């Protein structure tokens, strides 16, 4: 099975454990990065993970203290 590089909004919401409307609100208010492919809004799995790590207070990989 191929691991997905992107999530739909519904899949991203499920991964975060939030509702679909809450996911759209996070995209709008919190700046979760998205990309459009045709009419679809997709969220990079990697960027979503990075966003979660940042929200949890972890350092970015190339960040200097």
C-alpha positions in Angstrom: 0.0 0.0 0.0 1.3 3.4 -0.9 1.4 6.0 1.9 -0.5 9.1 1.0 1.4 12.4 0.7 -1.8 14.5 1.1 -5.0 14.3 3.0 -8.4 15.6 2.0 -10.0 18.0 4.5 -12.0 15.1 5.9 -9.0 12.9 6.3 -7.0 15.6 8.0 -9.8 16.3 10.4 -9.9 12.6 11.2 -6.2 12.5 11.7 -6.4 15.4 14.2 -9.5 14.1 15.8 -11.6 17.2 15.0 -14.8 17.8 13.0 -14.7 18.9 9.3 -16.0 22.4 10.1 -13.3 22.7 12.8 -10.6 21.7 10.2 -11.8 24.4 7.9 -11.6 26.9 10.8 -8.0 25.8 11.6 -7.1 26.2 7.9 -8.6 29.7 7.9 -7.5 31.0 11.3 -4.4 29.0 12.2 -2.8 28.9 8.7 -2.6 25.2 8.2 -1.1 25.1 4.7 -3.2 23.7 1.9 -2.9 23.2 -1.8 -5.5 23.1 -4.5 -5.6 20.4 -7.1 -8.4 21.2 -9.4 -11.4 22.0 -7.1 -10.0 19.9 -4.2 -8.4 21.3 -1.1 -5.5 19.0 0.0 -3.3 19.2 3.0 0.3 17.9 3.0 0.7 15.1 5.5 4.2 16.3 6.3 3.2 20.0 6.7 0.3 19.0 8.9 2.6 17.0 11.1 5.0 20.0 11.3 2.1 22.3 12.2 1.1 19.9 15.0 4.7 19.8 16.3 4.9 23.6 16.2 1.6 23.9 18.1 2.9 21.4 20.7 6.0 23.7 21.3 8.5 21.5 19.6 11.4 23.1 17.7 11.5 23.2 14.0 14.3 20.9 12.5 16.5 23.8 11.4 15.7 26.2 14.2 18.6 27.5 16.3 18.3 28.3 20.0 
